[in-house]
Amino acid sequence: MRLRSLLSIPGLRLTPVCGEDRLDRVIRWVVTTDMRDPSRYLSGGELVLTGLVWRHSPADSEVFVAALARSRVAGLAAWDAMAGEMPGDLVEACERHGVPLFQVPEDLAFATITEQIMRRLSTARAADLTAVLDRHRRLVSGPGLDAVLDLVALDLGMPCWVLTPAGRVVAGPRPGPPDPAGLAAAFLTAPRLPRDHAGHSLFAVDEHGTARVADWFLAFQGPAGDWPEERRALAAELAAVIDLERTRPTPEDRLAADLVRLVATDARPAEIALHLDLTGLSGRAPYTAVAAAATPPLRPADVRAILREALHPQRPVLAFHGDEVVALVGAAVRPEPGAAPAREDGTEAGGGAGGGIGARGGADGGEGVAGRVRRALEALTPGLGASRVTAGVSGAVDAAGLRGAVEEARHARLVAAGRPGAAAVVGHDELGTHMMLLASVPDEVRQMFRARLLGPLLEYDRVHRADLVRTLTAFLDGSGSWTRCAEALHLHVNTLRYRIHRIEELTGRDLTRLQDRVDFFLALRLP
């Protein structure tokens, strides 16, 4: 209730004396006092009623009003029944301290004023409580995050969406934002957050605790540059609520860890079958295993979030296995429990900690999974920073072949770790090549083999600014054809012959021999 409302209450007949520019102050309570300094009994927002019994001299008005101002009361209503007038020193003190002053009619009891105001305050508080209870009901009965975002949009006029770094809309009003992929790219590459982009304000859900590539983010409609502090605080609170949903553990988390442990230790088929059933994977053969890892500053928990997102809309069984995250994926898409229908704009309705990047669902063999994971990591590359993410994907197997699938996926990830780039994925079909053999060789042996063959050429190129290594690569890529290699390098054939001869002199090898060509071919592909 505001001071201005006092003027419209029938029967009160309060007259403003000063402070009419402050009548929008809110009344929280009514206090009647005859103390010269009542500040110890005031906490702010009160309408103070007084009969001026405390006033014995003009100086008393300064003490009294100063105490009210320090206590941040809403206003003062007074009348001196003995003098029959409003003391000028009281008016001056109220003007000096910015305290709105009302004159009370001589025939109006303070009890009547108190009763009228408190009745209205009680009604307003009941309405506020009703609104709070209504919001609570809508939150409890609503489907996850959508209920929260509906409240923010409808009650506060702040439409917003929750998105993943891949641009998948997790929750929010329909239709979704016009360019979710563009918003995700802006979120991943923003120098700082919040950031305004394409008519939206982007806020991280867990800016300081989770890497952006593993986090969710909020996209509010409209720029946040002119937001008041209260609205920014609300955005922070909303982000905290969403983070609870994002990180909420599920019963399947523990079951997933048990299943991966049983598979890795070659447990009895009956135990594995039981846990397949408990995790919802039973009957979804063939299965595919995925192993993923990252270098710091990304953590295993971040890798798990990335992998979960990459495999969406399937719900993989995810667990930590050493420094890696292992996922077991069934062939058929399993809908989220209680999931809302798919959106018309291609996004997912409702909350949940699932993820996905451009997945289509349906039956999916190992190579289909590898392609999805590869596309997912490529999309997230701008946000990886100094980290590298590598993943390996097995072929499709039945339940009896799960242990072999996990080992194959982990081995494929080791092969991927030897490849350049911020993100690398190796699928089942690539393990039948020479790279599988090289990945099984210890690092020090590979480095020694490469240095012995290519070391002299690298040193010669460094000193003479030559292109012997590039020439050797082109020669082998052209299957030893002088003509094709010369054309590729834009060289005369005689110049090419001179370079190849120089390579043979420096290394002691003969490039007419298949064995030496194979050695060079392998050395050039070692990291």
C-alpha positions in Angstrom: 0.0 0.0 0.0 1.4 3.4 -0.9 1.1 6.8 0.9 -0.9 8.1 -2.0 -3.6 5.5 -1.3 -4.4 7.3 2.1 -6.0 10.1 0.2 -8.6 7.9 -1.4 -9.7 6.0 1.8 -13.2 7.2 2.7 -13.5 8.8 6.2 -9.7 9.4 6.8 -9.6 12.9 5.4 -5.8 13.1 5.7 -4.3 16.3 4.3 -0.8 16.3 2.8 1.3 19.1 4.3 4.6 18.5 2.7 6.5 15.8 0.7 3.8 15.3 -2.0 6.6 14.2 -4.3 7.2 11.2 -2.1 3.7 9.8 -1.9 4.8 6.6 -3.8 6.5 5.3 -0.7 5.2 1.9 0.4 3.5 1.5 3.9 4.5 -1.7 5.6 3.0 -1.1 9.1 1.4 1.6 11.3 3.0 2.8 14.5 1.5 5.2 17.1 4.1 6.9 19.4 4.5 9.8 21.8 8.3 9.2 22.3 10.7 12.0 21.4 13.0 9.4 19.7 11.1 6.2 18.7 13.8 4.9 16.4 14.5 1.8 18.5 11.0 0.6 17.7 11.1 1.3 14.0 12.4 -0.9 11.2 11.4 1.0 8.1 8.3 1.5 6.0 6.0 2.5 8.9 3.4 5.3 8.8 4.0 7.0 12.2 1.0 8.5 14.0 1.7 11.1 16.8 -0.2 13.6 18.9 3.0 15.6 19.5 2.9 15.0 23.3 6.7 14.7 23.1 7.1 18.3 21.8 8.0 20.8 24.4 10.1 23.1 22.3 10.9 23.6 18.5 14.2 21.7 18.9 12.2 18.6 19.8 10.8 18.5 16.3 14.3 18.2 14.8 15.2 15.3 17.1 11.9 13.5 16.4 11.9 13.9 12.6 15.6 13.1 12.3 15.0 9.8 14.1 12.1 9.0 11.7 14.3 9.8 8.7 17.2 7.6 10.0 14.7 4.7 10.4 13.4 5.2 6.8 9.7 5.5 7.8 7.2 5.8 5.0 5.6 9.0 6.4 4.2 10.9 9.4 0.6 11.8 10.3 0.2 14.2 13.2 -2.0 16.8 15.0 -1.5 18.9 18.1 -4.9 18.7 19.8 -3.8 21.1 22.6 -2.5 23.8 20.3 -5.1 23.2 17.6 -2.6 23.7 14.8 0.4 22.0 13.0 3.6 23.4 14.4 5.8 25.2 11.8 9.0 23.8 13.2 7.6 20.3 12.6 6.8 21.1 9.0 10.3 22.6 8.4 11.9 19.5 10.0 9.9 17.2 7.7 10.8 19.2 4.6 14.5 19.2 5.6 14.7 15.4 6.2 12.3 14.4 3.3 9.6 12.9 5.5 6.1 13.2 4.0 3.7 14.8 6.5 0.0 14.5 6.8 -2.4 16.5 9.0 -5.0 14.4 10.9 -8.5 15.8 11.4 -9.1 16.8 15.0 -12.2 14.5 15.2 -10.4 11.4 13.9 -9.0 8.9 16.3 -5.6 7.3 15.6 -7.3 3.9 16.2 -9.6 4.5 13.2 -6.6 5.3 11.0 -4.8 2.2 12.2 -7.8 -0.1 11.6 -8.5 1.3 8.1 -4.9 0.9 7.0 -4.2 -2.5 8.5 -7.4 -3.9 7.0 -6.1 -2.9 3.6 -2.6 -4.2 4.3 -4.0 -7.6 5.3 -6.0 -7.8 2.1 -3.0 -6.9 0.0 -0.8 -9.5 1.8 -3.5 -12.1 1.3 -3.4 -11.4 -2.4 0.4 -11.6 -2.4 0.2 -14.9 -0.6 -2.4 -16.2 -3.1 -0.1 -15.3 -6.0 2.8 -17.0 -4.3 0.8 -20.2 -3.7 -0.4 -20.0 -7.3 3.1 -19.8 -8.6 4.1 -22.7 -6.3 1.2 -24.8 -7.6 2.2 -24.1 -11.2 5.8 -25.0 -10.5 4.9 -28.3 -8.8 2.4 -29.3 -11.4 4.4 -28.1 -14.4 6.7 -30.2 -16.5 10.2 -29.4 -15.4 11.9 -26.3 -16.6 9.1 -25.2 -18.9 7.0 -24.3 -15.8 9.7 -22.1 -14.4 10.3 -20.4 -17.7 6.6 -19.8 -18.2 6.5 -18.0 -14.9 9.4 -15.8 -15.9 7.9 -15.0 -19.3 4.2 -14.5 -18.2 4.7 -12.8 -14.8 7.8 -10.8 -15.4 7.8 -10.3 -19.2 11.1 -11.9 -19.7 10.8 -14.7 -22.4 13.8 -16.9 -22.3 15.0 -20.3 -23.5 17.5 -22.9 -22.1 19.9 -24.2 -24.8 22.9 -26.5 -25.0 26.3 -25.4 -26.5 25.2 -27.4 -29.6 22.1 -25.2 -30.1 19.5 -27.7 -28.8 16.6 -26.0 -27.1 16.1 -27.8 -23.7 13.2 -25.7 -22.5 11.3 -22.5 -23.1 8.3 -21.1 -24.9 7.3 -22.1 -28.4 8.4 -21.4 -31.0 12.0 -21.4 -30.0 14.5 -18.7 -30.9 15.0 -18.2 -34.7 18.7 -19.2 -34.8 19.6 -21.5 -31.9 22.8 -22.7 -33.6 23.9 -19.1 -34.0 23.2 -18.4 -30.4 25.2 -21.4 -29.4 28.2 -20.3 -31.5 28.0 -16.8 -29.9 27.8 -18.4 -26.4 30.9 -20.6 -27.1 33.0 -17.8 -28.5 31.9 -14.8 -26.3 34.9 -13.1 -24.7 32.8 -12.5 -21.6 29.2 -13.2 -20.4 26.5 -12.1 -20.4 26.6 -11.2 -24.1 24.0 -9.6 -26.4 23.6 -11.4 -29.7 20.9 -11.2 -32.5 18.4 -9.6 -30.2 19.0 -12.0 -27.3 21.0 -11.8 -24.0 23.1 -14.9 -23.3 23.8 -16.0 -19.7 25.8 -19.1 -18.7 24.0 -21.5 -16.3 27.1 -22.3 -14.3 29.7 -19.7 -15.6 32.4 -20.3 -13.0 32.0 -24.0 -12.3 31.5 -25.7 -15.7 33.3 -25.4 -19.0 31.1 -23.7 -21.6 31.2 -26.7 -23.9 29.6 -28.8 -21.2 27.3 -26.1 -19.7 23.8 -24.9 -20.7 23.0 -21.3 -21.3 20.0 -18.9 -21.0 18.9 -16.8 -24.0 16.7 -14.0 -22.9 14.7 -12.1 -25.5 16.0 -8.6 -25.8 19.3 -6.9 -24.8 20.3 -6.9 -21.1 22.4 -3.8 -21.3 19.8 -1.6 -19.7 18.5 -4.1 -17.2 18.1 -2.9 -13.6 20.1 -4.7 -10.9 17.0 -6.6 -9.7 16.5 -8.2 -13.2 20.1 -9.3 -13.3 19.8 -10.8 -9.9 16.7 -12.7 -11.1 18.6 -14.0 -14.1 21.3 -15.3 -11.7 18.7 -17.0 -9.5 17.1 -18.6 -12.6 20.4 -19.9 -13.7 21.0 -21.5 -10.3 17.6 -23.2 -10.6 18.4 -24.5 -14.0 21.8 -25.7 -12.9 20.1 -27.9 -10.3 18.1 -29.5 -13.0 21.2 -29.9 -15.3 23.3 -31.6 -12.6 20.5 -33.5 -10.9 21.7 -37.1 -10.4 19.5 -39.9 -11.5 19.2 -43.5 -10.3 20.7 -44.6 -13.6 24.0 -42.9 -12.8 24.9 -45.5 -10.2 23.5 -48.4 -12.3 25.5 -47.2 -15.3 28.8 -47.3 -13.3 28.0 -50.8 -12.2 27.2 -52.0 -15.7 30.4 -50.6 -17.2 32.4 -52.1 -14.3 30.8 -55.5 -14.9 31.5 -55.3 -18.6 35.1 -54.3 -18.2 35.8 -57.1 -15.7 34.1 -59.7 -17.9 31.5 -60.6 -15.3 29.0 -63.4 -15.7 26.5 -62.9 -18.6 23.6 -63.2 -16.1 24.9 -60.2 -14.1 25.4 -58.1 -17.2 21.9 -59.0 -18.5 20.4 -57.9 -15.2 22.1 -54.5 -15.3 21.2 -54.1 -19.0 17.6 -54.5 -17.9 18.0 -52.1 -14.9 19.5 -49.4 -17.1 16.9 -49.8 -19.8 19.3 -51.2 -22.4 17.9 -54.7 -22.4 16.5 -55.8 -25.7 18.1 -52.9 -27.6 20.9 -54.8 -29.3 23.1 -54.3 -31.2 25.1 -52.2 -28.9 27.9 -49.7 -29.6 30.5 -48.6 -27.1 32.1 -45.1 -27.1 35.2 -44.0 -25.1 36.1 -40.4 -24.8 38.7 -38.3 -22.9 40.0 -34.8 -22.8 43.1 -32.9 -21.8 42.9 -30.2 -19.1 41.4 -27.9 -18.3 38.3 -30.0 -19.3 37.4 -32.6 -16.6 35.9 -36.0 -16.9 32.6 -34.6 -15.8 32.7 -32.2 -18.7 33.5 -35.0 -21.1 30.5 -36.9 -19.8 28.2 -33.9 -20.5 29.7 -33.5 -24.0 29.3 -37.2 -24.8 25.7 -37.2 -23.5 24.9 -34.3 -25.7 26.6 -35.9 -28.8 24.4 -39.0 -28.5 21.1 -37.3 -28.0 18.2 -38.2 -28.5 19.4 -41.6 -27.4 19.9 -42.1 -23.7 23.3 -43.7 -23.4 24.6 -45.4 -20.3 27.5 -43.3 -19.2 30.2 -44.0 -16.6 33.7 -43.1 -15.7 36.4 -45.7 -16.5 39.8 -44.5 -15.4 40.5 -41.2 -17.1 37.9 -42.0 -19.8 34.2 -41.8 -20.0 32.5 -44.9 -21.5 29.1 -44.8 -23.1 27.0 -47.9 -24.1 24.4 -47.1 -26.7 21.5 -49.3 -27.8 20.1 -49.4 -31.3 16.7 -47.9 -30.6 15.9 -44.5 -29.3 14.4 -44.6 -25.8 12.3 -41.5 -25.0 12.9 -39.6 -21.8 10.5 -40.6 -19.0 7.6 -38.2 -19.1 9.2 -36.3 -22.0 7.0 -33.8 -23.8 6.2 -34.3 -27.5 8.8 -33.1 -30.0 8.5 -29.5 -30.9 7.4 -28.3 -34.3 10.6 -26.3 -34.6 12.7 -29.4 -34.1 13.7 -28.8 -30.5 12.9 -30.8 -27.4 10.3 -29.7 -24.9 10.8 -29.9 -21.2 13.8 -30.3 -19.0 16.1 -33.2 -18.3 19.8 -33.7 -18.5 19.8 -35.4 -21.8 21.7 -33.8 -24.8 22.2 -34.1 -28.5 23.7 -32.5 -31.6 21.8 -33.1 -34.8 20.9 -36.7 -34.0 18.0 -38.3 -35.8 17.5 -41.4 -33.7 16.5 -44.8 -35.0 18.7 -47.8 -35.5 22.4 -46.8 -35.5 25.4 -48.9 -36.1 28.9 -48.1 -34.9 29.8 -45.9 -37.9 26.6 -44.0 -37.5 27.5 -43.2 -33.9 31.1 -42.3 -34.9 29.7 -39.8 -37.4 27.4 -38.2 -34.9 30.2 -37.9 -32.3 32.5 -36.5 -34.9 30.0 -33.8 -35.9 29.3 -33.0 -32.3 32.9 -32.4 -31.4 33.5 -30.4 -34.6 30.5 -28.1 -33.6 32.0 -27.6 -30.1 35.6 -27.0 -31.3 35.4 -23.2 -31.0 34.7 -23.5 -27.3 37.4 -26.1 -26.5 40.2 -23.6 -25.9 43.4 -25.3 -24.8 41.7 -28.7 -24.4 41.7 -31.6 -26.8 38.8 -34.1 -26.9 39.3 -37.6 -28.4 36.8 -40.4 -28.8 36.8 -43.9 -30.1 33.7 -45.9 -31.3 33.4 -49.6 -31.5 31.5 -51.7 -34.0 28.0 -53.0 -33.2 27.8 -56.1 -31.0 25.3 -58.1 -29.0 25.4 -58.4 -25.2 28.0 -61.1 -25.3 30.4 -58.8 -27.1 30.1 -55.8 -24.8 33.5 -56.3 -23.2 35.2 -56.5 -26.6 33.3 -53.4 -27.7 34.5 -51.4 -24.8 38.1 -52.4 -25.3 37.8 -51.6 -29.0 36.4 -48.2 -28.3 39.2 -47.4 -25.8 41.8 -48.6 -28.3 40.2 -46.5 -31.0 40.4 -43.5 -28.7 44.1 -44.1 -28.3 44.5 -44.0 -32.0 42.5 -40.7 -32.1 44.8 -39.3 -29.4 47.7 -39.6 -31.9 45.9 -37.5 -34.5 46.2 -33.7 -34.8 43.5 -31.2 -34.1 41.4 -30.1 -31.1 39.0 -33.0 -31.6 39.5 -36.4 -33.1 37.3 -39.4 -33.5 38.2 -42.9 -34.7 35.5 -45.3 -35.7 35.4 -49.1 -36.0 36.3 -49.2 -39.7 39.5 -47.2 -39.2 40.9 -49.9 -36.9 41.6 -52.2 -39.8 44.3 -50.0 -41.2 48.0 -49.5 -40.4 46.9 -46.8 -37.8 45.7 -49.6 -35.5 49.1 -51.2 -35.6 50.9 -48.0 -34.9 48.6 -47.1 -32.0 49.7 -50.3 -30.2 53.4 -49.4 -30.4 54.8 -47.6 -27.3 55.3 -43.9 -27.7 59.0 -43.9 -27.3 59.4 -46.6 -30.0 57.3 -44.6 -32.4 59.2 -41.4 -31.7 62.6 -43.2 -32.2 61.4 -44.8 -35.5 60.2 -41.4 -36.8 63.3 -39.5 -35.7 65.7 -42.1 -37.3 63.9 -41.9 -40.7 62.8 -38.3 -40.9 65.3 -36.6 -38.5 68.0 -36.0 -41.2 65.4 -34.6 -43.6 63.8 -32.3 -41.1 67.2 -30.9 -40.1 68.2 -30.4 -43.8 65.0 -28.5 -44.4 65.5 -26.3 -41.4 69.1 -25.4 -42.4 68.6 -25.1 -46.1 65.0 -24.0 -46.2 64.3 -27.0 -48.5 61.2 -29.0 -49.0 62.5 -32.6 -48.8 59.8 -33.8 -46.3 57.0 -32.2 -48.5 58.6 -33.7 -51.6 58.8 -37.2 -50.0 55.1 -37.0 -48.9 54.0 -36.0 -52.4 56.1 -38.7 -54.0 54.5 -41.4 -51.8 51.0 -40.0 -52.2 51.5 -40.3 -55.9 52.5 -44.0 -55.6 56.1 -43.2 -56.7 55.0 -41.7 -60.1 57.6 -39.1 -61.2 55.2 -37.3 -63.5 52.3 -37.0 -61.0 54.6 -35.9 -58.2 56.3 -33.3 -60.4 52.9 -31.9 -61.5 51.6 -31.8 -57.9 54.7 -29.9 -56.7 55.0 -27.8 -59.9 58.6 -29.0 -60.4 60.6 -30.1 -63.4 61.1 -33.9 -63.3 64.9 -33.4 -63.1 64.5 -31.2 -60.1 62.3 -33.9 -58.5 64.9 -36.6 -59.3 67.6 -34.5 -57.6 65.5 -34.1 -54.4 64.6 -37.8 -54.2 68.3 -38.6 -54.7 69.2 -36.2 -51.9 66.6 -37.9 -49.6 68.1 -41.3 -50.3 71.6 -40.0 -49.5 70.6 -38.4 -46.2 68.6 -41.4 -45.0 70.5 -44.3 -46.6 67.3 -45.7 -48.0 66.2 -46.6 -51.5 62.9 -45.4 -52.6 62.7 -47.9 -55.4 62.3 -50.6 -52.7 58.7 -51.2 -51.4 60.1 -51.9 -47.9 61.7 -48.4 -47.7 58.7 -46.7 -49.1 56.5 -48.4 -46.4 58.8 -47.3 -43.7 58.7 -43.7 -44.9 54.9 -43.9 -45.3 54.5 -45.0 -41.7 57.0 -42.4 -40.3 55.2 -39.6 -42.0 51.9 -40.6 -40.3 53.3 -40.8 -36.8 52.5 -37.8 -34.5 
